[in-house]
Amino acid sequence: MMRGSILIAGSLMLAGSPAAIAQPVASQGWISHAEAGPTARPVVLHFRRTVALSAKPRSYPVRVTADNRFILMVNGSRVAAGPSAGDIDHWREESIDLAPYLKRGRNVIAATVWNGVQPLKLPDNPTPEQISAAQGASLFTNTAPLFQQSVATGFRLIGEGGAAAISTDQPGWRVKRDQGRGFGNGWRQVKRWYYVASNPETIDAAKADFNAAGPQETGQGWQDAVAAPDAAKRTLVPDRLPQQLYTPVAPGKVVRTDLPAARGFPARAITIAPNSKATLLLQRDAMVSAYPQLDVSGGKGATIKLLWAEALYDANFRKGDRDLIEDRKPIGIWDSFVADGEKRSFAPLWWRTWRYAEITVETKDQPLVLEGMRAFETGYPFKQIGRFESEDPQLKQIFDVGWRTARIDAHETYMDTAYWEQLQYVGDTRLQMLISYAVSGDPRLAEQAIDAYAGSNVDGGLIESAWPTRGNNVIAPFALLWVGMLDDWRLRQSDPAPIVRNIGRMRQILDWFETYRRPSGLLGKNPQWNFIDWVGQPATDRTIFPSYGKSGESCLMSVSWLGALQQGAQIETSFGDKDVAQRYAQRAEALKAAVRKHCWAPARGLYADNPDGDRFSQHMNALAILYDVASRDEAGGIIDRIIAPGKGIGAPDGVTQVSYYFAWYLAQALVHAGQADRYVSLLQTWRDLLAMNYTTWPEERDGAGQGGEKQSTRSDSHAWSAHPTADLLGIVAGIGPDAPGYARLKVEPAPGSLKRLSATAATPHGPVSVRYRLSGGTLTAEITRPANLPGDFVWKGKRYPLTRVTTRVKVPAG
């Protein structure tokens, strides 16, 4: 989710701030390099120690973490990477069993640790304004992703049982500073667009250590590791997430080059002549997040630049057809490498996201050989259970592209975009969680997100719009969407623990908005950014949408609060305090009455965005339907007046149109109004994207830049646009919960014009599969469910109990 220059710094959780240097503690096993103190960043360190074992152990458990990142190696094999992203009050440590990688005799345990988070340059006792200014300036200079927090560079490994011998609180650990590795600032490279994700890396092979995890110490600079008490000033928590993927994939094929022999690369090695320059453009069939590795030899002094791009651009910075090559060029961040004449692997420490990669080589007086290129896909290790097929092949494409987008943007956290920001934003994450539930059934990453947001607290109860982060960017409506996340969990997951432990946090959020309720019953302005959706406003403009009108009141903000109050009442009824539930329900009813009284515009037959009745949006009316401000009888007419026939999610003139992101709420309004059969027609918008050869879904429409400028969408990998993948299962195939905790199943398909489809969706109890065929005025349905999940098939308002594990039903189609 693009934020532009609106991001400002907060005073919490910043390295060097009072929160980051809390009460004194012992080193607690944290070690570092003597020259890598709290302010010595960026830095790359190599740690190692040996251990002699009389036999290969059956178990060798350790807990490991680092500030900021680590890659753990045992006997030359990559074992793990981490820690999973968290904040200083919730710093994660991985539990790993090293036994599979150990052997009888001498073993080498090694870790590469790096930290690119540069401390803010602040005066003593800085004011909030000074912190804000320093953080804003650091966006153009910092050399770490914005989601990474830091205290002080360090490494910690604690063994259990026999593995205690290799703990970092024991002697024997050695450390070396890698003088050949460094980091740059991605925003300075990209220049044109907001970029705060993984930073460019530089490797000077003549100074770098490529054998730090080898059998013996090599080169100069190794010394005994020192205790790092500064690094211990945080709270460690167990990481419940699995290790991320590290799976070989194709890096791409050469589609343009000024060196004819390079057409066979990377399958065949190529030689770049001395004192020459060559460029290779590689294209993948689809976008990927992966660790790249370029193998080279010779070419002492040669420079290599690897540029990573989602798409190619024309001279006017427009993308167009994502398959089009011609004279278009990639724009993005790049890593750089200086060869030393030896056989080396040019591999950045952090993964990259790309569909296009450009390799530029400039040799000196020796030839350089590009031996090959490899890539290792990474991301959260979801297992795909959900599937969708029908006689319309484009719907399967939409499903598959959405799932690819969801996977590319899911790592140790959900990410708005794996390329540009790598931040876990609430609005994006809520929809990503729903995709995870439906397609994989794995709720662990979603639970991480719920707890992460609850751990941020600003302005007396709100949450950060993205967390974890070193910045501060509070979006008040996103706190309401976090309540929606809890309600989604209430319906779709059987474990109530994430709700129970966060219910107090929910109350803080819901009560925060009460301060801004006006005598009319509507919400007035609050001091935070009330972002709802990108509808043409510049990233820095916070006044265009939502509209407050002359009275300073907003119908759209009011109905957003209304929905969260309704959800909060349900949550309190199930898991909290019945009196609080009643209070929220009463507050919601009063708010609903105020919206009906002040926001309904009879002449338009729509709900207005503000009491002036001069602005109308799909957003306002979708939420009015979804949260029962509009009656069921009114809803159908409202939908007719906010959706332009034949234009997907397009709106008629005079009605502000939803983005790809907010279209999910429009879709849910259709379902709530009993018009789910119209959902497939909304997907015309995604069909149009398929025609442009997208392999992952974009952030916004091309030509609809956030300032109205005629430019292409910044991001081509934005999972907030991937919700059709969940809704093809939940709306079209009709598979969903019929009771909290997914205690019952409801299968209520809305095939629209489809005559045949089959689908599988994940549930907490196991997969549910359906097959439908409409023929000769009859619908034949076959539903297979887990034996312990009771439910009904629903068609045209009538329920048919699912009496068997596989139930077959024949009903009139009309």
Secondary structure, DSSP 8 states (H G I E B T S, - for coil): ---GGG-EE-SSS-TTSTTTT-S----TT-EE-TT--TT--SEEEEEEEEEEESS--S--EEEEEEESEEEEEETTEEEEEE----BTTBEEEEEEE-GGG--SEEEEEEEEEEE--------SS--HHHHHHHHHHHTTT--S-TT---SS-EEEEEE-GGGGGG-TTSTT-EEEE-TTEEE--HHHHH-SS---SS--EEEETTTS-S-TTSSS--SS--EE-EE-GGGG-S-EEE--S-----EEE---EEEEES-GGGGGTTTS-EEE-TT-EEEEEEEEEEEEEEEEEEEEEE-TT-EEEEEEESSEE-TTS---STT--TT-EE-S-EEEEE--EEEEEE--SS-EEEEEEEEEEE--SS-EEEEEEEEEE-S-------EEEES-HHHHHHHHHHHHHHHHTBSSSB-SBTTTT---BHHHHHHHHHHHHHHT---HHHHHHHHHHHT--BTTTB--SBSS-SEE--BHHHHHHHHHHHHHHHHH-S--HHHHTTHHHHHHHHHHGGGGB-TTSSEE--SSB-----SS--TT--SSSS--TTTTEEHHHHHHHHHHHHHHHHHHHHHS-HHHHHHHHHHHHHHHHHHHHHHEETTTTEEBSSTT---BBHHHHHHHHHTTSS-HHHHHHHHHHHS-TTSTT---TTSB---TTTHHHHHHHHHHTT-GGGHHHHTHHHHHHHTTT-SS--SS-TT--TTS-S---S-S-BGGG-THHHHIIIIIS-EEESSGGG-SEEE----TT-SEEEEEE--TT--EEEEEEEETTEEEEEEE--TT--EEEEETTEEEE--SSEEEEEEE--
